[in-house]
Amino acid sequence: MLALTHARFQLLEVFRIPIAVIGSAFWPAASMLAFVVPFTRHDPVAATYATASMITFAVMSTNLFQYGIGVSEDRAQPWDPYVRTLPAGAAPRFTGRLLSGLVMMAIALAPVVLIAALFTEASIAPLTFLLAILVTAVISVPFILMGLAIGYWLPQKAAIVVAQVLFLPLAFGGGLMAPPGGAPKFVEVIAPYLPTGGAVRLMWATVGEYRPDLDSALSLVGWTVLFGLIALWAYRRDEGRRFG
């Protein structure tokens, strides 16, 4: 119940600034309209893979900014130190933040799916669609942890810069801007070892006949563990500095 209260409070904070909600959905939708619809609308296979790429793009960008910038902004407010001294502990706040983040991620993903359905020939079976939803939740984990690591590690101004600097290199380097096997050679070499590359390959395998290599799967697991450890360390470091 406390977790739901925290989630409601955080969502109210976001929805009080409508441009923040619109902004979370704008870039994935704009990318669909600019890079997917004009080039793949009449090719069902290409459109399906491209939609999976844009979903991964939305998952990465939403969580990177939602947690990376959002957490650092919260830490700068007087309310945050007070809440962290309450006897309920950190678990309800973390759970509430995750729930609110998932809602914002769903808002960012909805236009992507709608544009794919209305303006392209992308198509998947109902059961595959349900599996894709599950995989989307799975690939969101490393990016949530990455955002938390940035948010708890860096002050507000630095977190904004780092999130913006990581945003495009992760998208391009992970191969999100090209179909399977269609990225420049150097991108194809490094993409499986980036979190975005591992995530999008898992999405491609879910919606089509793409077969990801073991390296990309192991890399995604490794990044998840690494970001989790950094996020935990950053949280404890922040707590020790301000409450020790």
C-alpha positions in Angstrom: 0.0 0.0 0.0 2.8 2.4 0.8 4.5 1.6 -2.5 1.2 2.5 -4.3 1.1 5.8 -2.4 4.6 6.7 -3.4 3.8 5.8 -7.0 0.7 7.9 -7.0 2.6 10.9 -5.5 5.4 10.6 -8.1 2.9 10.3 -11.0 1.0 13.4 -9.7 4.3 15.3 -9.7 4.9 14.4 -13.3 1.4 15.0 -14.6 1.3 18.4 -13.0 3.8 19.3 -15.7 2.1 18.1 -18.9 5.1 18.8 -21.1 7.0 16.2 -19.2 4.4 13.6 -20.1 4.3 14.7 -23.7 8.1 14.8 -24.0 8.4 11.2 -22.8 6.3 10.1 -25.7 7.5 12.6 -28.3 10.9 11.2 -29.3 9.9 7.6 -29.8 6.9 8.6 -31.8 8.9 11.2 -33.8 11.5 8.6 -34.5 8.8 6.2 -35.8 7.4 8.8 -38.1 10.8 9.9 -39.4 12.8 6.7 -39.7 10.3 3.8 -39.8 7.1 4.8 -41.6 8.7 6.3 -44.7 11.1 3.4 -45.4 9.4 0.3 -44.1 5.6 0.9 -44.3 5.1 -1.6 -47.1 7.5 -4.3 -45.8 5.9 -6.3 -43.0 9.1 -7.9 -41.8 11.2 -4.7 -41.9 8.4 -2.7 -40.2 8.1 -5.3 -37.4 11.8 -5.3 -36.7 11.9 -1.5 -36.9 9.0 -1.2 -34.5 10.9 -3.5 -32.1 13.9 -1.2 -32.4 11.8 1.8 -31.6 10.3 0.1 -28.6 13.8 -0.6 -27.3 14.7 3.0 -28.0 11.7 4.2 -26.0 12.5 1.8 -23.1 16.1 3.1 -23.0 15.3 6.8 -23.3 12.4 6.8 -20.9 14.2 5.0 -18.1 17.5 6.8 -18.6 15.8 10.2 -18.2 13.0 9.2 -15.8 15.4 7.7 -13.3 18.7 9.4 -14.1 17.4 12.9 -14.0 14.3 12.3 -11.9 16.2 10.8 -9.0 18.9 13.5 -9.0 16.2 16.1 -9.0 14.4 14.5 -6.0 17.7 14.3 -4.1 18.0 18.1 -4.4 14.6 18.7 -2.8 14.1 19.1 1.0 11.3 16.5 0.9 13.7 13.6 -0.1 15.9 13.6 3.0 12.8 13.8 5.2 11.2 10.8 3.5 14.4 8.8 3.8 14.3 9.2 7.6 10.9 7.7 8.0 10.7 4.2 9.6 9.1 2.6 6.5 12.5 2.2 4.9 13.6 2.4 1.3 11.7 -0.5 -0.2 8.3 1.3 -0.6 9.9 4.3 -2.2 11.9 2.1 -4.6 8.9 0.1 -5.5 6.8 3.2 -6.0 9.4 4.7 -8.2 9.5 1.5 -10.3 5.7 1.4 -10.6 5.6 5.1 -11.7 8.4 4.5 -14.1 6.6 1.6 -15.7 3.5 3.8 -16.2 5.6 6.5 -17.9 7.3 3.8 -20.0 3.8 2.5 -21.1 2.9 6.1 -22.1 6.1 6.4 -24.2 5.4 3.0 -25.9 1.8 3.5 -26.7 2.3 5.9 -29.7 5.0 3.7 -31.1 2.6 0.7 -31.2 -0.3 2.8 -32.5 1.8 4.3 -35.3 3.1 0.9 -36.3 -0.5 -0.5 -36.4 -2.0 2.4 -38.4 0.8 3.4 -40.8 2.9 0.3 -41.4 2.4 -3.4 -42.3 4.0 -4.5 -39.1 2.2 -7.5 -37.7 2.6 -10.2 -35.0 0.4 -12.9 -33.6 -1.6 -12.2 -30.4 0.5 -14.6 -28.3 3.7 -13.1 -29.7 2.4 -9.6 -28.7 1.9 -10.8 -25.1 5.4 -12.3 -25.1 6.8 -9.0 -26.5 5.2 -7.1 -23.6 7.0 -9.5 -21.1 10.3 -9.1 -22.9 9.9 -5.3 -22.9 9.6 -5.5 -19.1 12.7 -7.7 -19.0 14.9 -5.4 -21.1 13.7 -2.4 -19.1 15.6 -3.7 -16.0 19.2 -2.7 -17.0 18.1 0.7 -18.1 16.1 1.3 -14.9 19.3 0.3 -13.0 21.4 2.5 -15.2 19.1 5.5 -14.5 19.1 4.8 -10.8 22.9 4.6 -10.8 23.2 8.0 -12.5 20.5 9.6 -10.3 22.0 8.5 -7.0 25.7 9.0 -8.1 25.6 12.4 -9.7 24.2 15.8 -8.7 21.3 17.2 -10.8 23.3 19.2 -13.4 25.8 16.5 -14.0 23.0 13.8 -14.2 21.3 15.8 -17.0 24.5 16.0 -19.0 25.5 12.4 -18.6 22.0 11.2 -19.6 22.0 13.4 -22.7 25.6 12.3 -23.6 24.7 8.6 -23.3 21.4 8.8 -25.1 22.4 8.9 -28.8 25.6 6.9 -28.6 23.7 4.0 -26.9 20.9 4.2 -29.5 23.3 4.4 -32.5 26.0 2.1 -31.2 23.4 -0.6 -30.2 22.0 -0.7 -33.8 18.6 0.7 -33.0 18.7 2.9 -36.1 19.1 0.1 -38.6 17.5 -3.3 -39.3 19.2 -6.5 -38.3 22.5 -6.7 -40.1 22.0 -3.3 -41.7 24.1 -1.1 -39.5 27.6 0.0 -40.4 30.3 -2.6 -39.9 31.8 -1.1 -36.8 28.3 -0.9 -35.2 27.7 -4.5 -35.9 30.9 -5.3 -34.1 30.3 -3.4 -30.9 26.5 -3.5 -30.7 26.2 -7.0 -29.1 28.3 -5.8 -26.2 26.2 -2.7 -25.5 23.1 -2.9 -23.3 21.0 -1.5 -26.1 22.4 -4.0 -28.6 21.6 -6.9 -26.4 18.2 -5.6 -25.6 17.2 -5.0 -29.2 18.4 -8.4 -30.3 16.2 -10.0 -27.7 13.3 -8.0 -29.0 14.1 -8.9 -32.6 14.1 -12.6 -31.6 10.7 -12.2 -29.9 8.9 -10.6 -32.9 10.6 -12.3 -35.8 13.0 -15.1 -36.9 16.1 -13.3 -35.8 18.5 -15.5 -33.8 20.6 -13.6 -31.2 24.1 -14.8 -30.4 25.1 -15.9 -27.0 27.5 -12.9 -26.6 24.7 -10.4 -26.7 22.6 -12.3 -24.2 25.5 -12.7 -21.8 26.4 -9.0 -22.3 22.9 -7.9 -21.4 23.0 -10.0 -18.2 26.4 -8.6 -17.3 25.3 -5.0 -17.8 22.3 -5.7 -15.6 24.4 -7.0 -12.8 26.9 -4.2 -13.2 24.3 -1.4 -13.2 22.6 -3.0 -10.2 25.8 -3.0 -8.2 26.6 0.6 -9.2 23.1 1.7 -8.3 23.3 0.0 -4.9 26.7 1.5 -4.2 25.6 4.9 -5.3 22.5 4.8 -3.1 24.5 3.7 0.0 27.2 6.3 -0.8 24.5 9.1 -1.0 22.9 7.8 2.2 26.2 7.7 4.0 27.1 11.3 2.9 23.9 12.8 3.9 22.8 10.8 7.0 26.1 9.4 8.2 
